[in-house]
Amino acid sequence: MDESQNETQSGLVHLRSKRSVAETVAALETIVRSRGASVVARVDHALAASDAGLSMRPTLLLIFGNATMGTPLMVAAPSVAIDLPLKALAWEDANGCVWLTYNDPHFLQQRHGFPEPLIKNIQGVQAMCEEAVRSHAS
């Protein structure tokens, strides 16, 4: 993959991170909280695999949202609740590169049919994820 890739078929956006998986999720969590959203859950898939006697590369899922922003989407199109709260997945590929993946808000609008003006309610995921993958400040 390149530094950034948008898979239009699946609606996934992949951003290459300059940080480790753990650092990427920690940075995103800080950014999410600073923007007034709540962290709903942090799922460590690699830890769960290890607990089951299996191994996998680092893979962390952050689930986050803001009811003020998400509720209007769910009222307009209840099925969008399956994709909300928002999610971002930090993962390491076979080459040791770290990626942060999230659902493209436009894809979610097309998938669930909520009114297009409501995309603004979840558009912030892009800026938050882009900020989280940037290298550490010098």
C-alpha positions in Angstrom: 0.0 0.0 0.0 1.0 3.6 -0.5 1.1 6.1 2.4 -2.7 6.5 2.1 -5.1 4.4 0.3 -8.9 4.6 0.0 -10.6 1.4 -1.0 -13.8 2.6 -2.7 -15.4 -0.9 -2.9 -15.0 -1.6 0.9 -15.2 2.0 2.0 -12.0 1.7 4.0 -9.3 4.4 4.2 -5.8 3.2 5.2 -3.3 5.7 6.5 0.4 4.7 7.1 1.5 5.6 10.6 4.9 6.8 11.6 4.2 5.4 15.1 3.8 1.9 16.5 0.4 0.4 16.8 0.2 1.2 20.5 1.5 4.8 20.0 -1.0 5.4 17.1 -4.0 4.3 19.2 -2.7 6.3 22.2 -2.4 9.4 20.0 -5.8 8.9 18.5 -7.4 8.4 21.9 -5.8 11.7 23.1 -7.1 13.5 20.0 -10.6 12.0 20.3 -10.9 13.1 23.9 -9.5 16.6 23.1 -12.3 17.0 20.5 -15.1 16.2 23.0 -15.8 12.6 22.0 -15.8 9.6 24.2 -13.7 6.5 23.9 -16.2 3.6 24.1 -13.8 0.7 24.0 -10.3 -0.3 23.1 -10.0 -3.9 21.8 -6.6 -5.5 21.7 -7.0 -8.4 19.1 -3.4 -9.5 19.5 -3.8 -9.8 23.3 -7.0 -11.8 22.8 -5.2 -14.1 20.3 -2.4 -14.6 22.8 -4.8 -15.4 25.6 -6.2 -18.1 23.3 -2.7 -19.5 22.7 -2.4 -17.9 19.2 -0.2 -15.2 17.8 -0.9 -12.3 15.5 0.8 -9.0 14.7 -0.2 -6.0 16.9 -3.8 -5.0 16.1 -5.8 -2.5 18.2 -9.3 -1.3 17.6 -10.5 2.0 19.1 -14.2 2.6 19.2 -15.3 6.2 19.9 -18.0 8.7 19.3 -20.2 11.6 20.4 -23.9 11.1 20.9 -24.7 14.7 19.9 -23.2 14.0 16.5 -24.1 10.3 16.0 -27.7 10.4 17.1 -29.0 12.5 14.3 -27.5 10.0 11.8 -29.2 7.0 13.6 -32.5 8.8 13.7 -32.3 9.5 10.0 -31.1 6.0 9.1 -31.3 3.5 12.0 -29.1 0.9 10.2 -26.1 3.2 10.6 -26.0 2.2 14.2 -24.2 -0.9 13.1 -21.3 1.3 12.1 -21.5 3.7 15.0 -19.8 4.6 17.2 -16.9 5.3 14.9 -14.0 2.9 14.8 -10.4 3.0 13.8 -8.1 0.0 13.6 -4.3 0.3 14.0 -2.5 -2.8 12.7 0.9 -3.9 11.6 1.3 -5.6 8.2 3.7 -8.4 7.3 6.4 -5.9 6.4 6.3 -4.2 9.9 4.5 -1.2 8.5 1.7 0.3 10.8 -1.6 1.4 9.3 -4.6 3.2 10.7 -7.9 2.2 9.0 -11.3 3.8 9.3 -14.6 3.8 7.4 -15.0 6.6 4.9 -17.9 8.8 6.0 -19.1 9.1 2.4 -19.2 5.3 2.1 -21.3 5.1 5.3 -23.7 7.7 3.9 -24.1 5.7 0.7 -24.4 2.4 2.6 -27.1 3.6 5.0 -28.7 6.4 3.0 -28.7 9.1 5.7 -29.1 12.7 4.3 -25.8 13.8 2.8 -25.6 17.0 4.9 -25.2 14.8 8.0 -21.8 13.5 6.7 -20.4 16.6 8.5 -21.3 14.9 11.8 -18.8 12.1 11.3 -16.3 13.8 8.8 -14.0 14.7 11.7 -12.8 11.0 11.8 -10.6 11.8 8.8 -8.7 14.7 10.5 -8.4 12.9 13.8 -6.9 9.8 12.1 -4.6 11.9 9.9 -3.3 13.7 13.0 -2.8 10.4 14.9 -0.5 8.9 12.2 1.8 11.9 11.9 5.3 11.5 13.3 6.1 12.8 16.8 6.6 16.5 17.1 10.3 17.5 17.3 
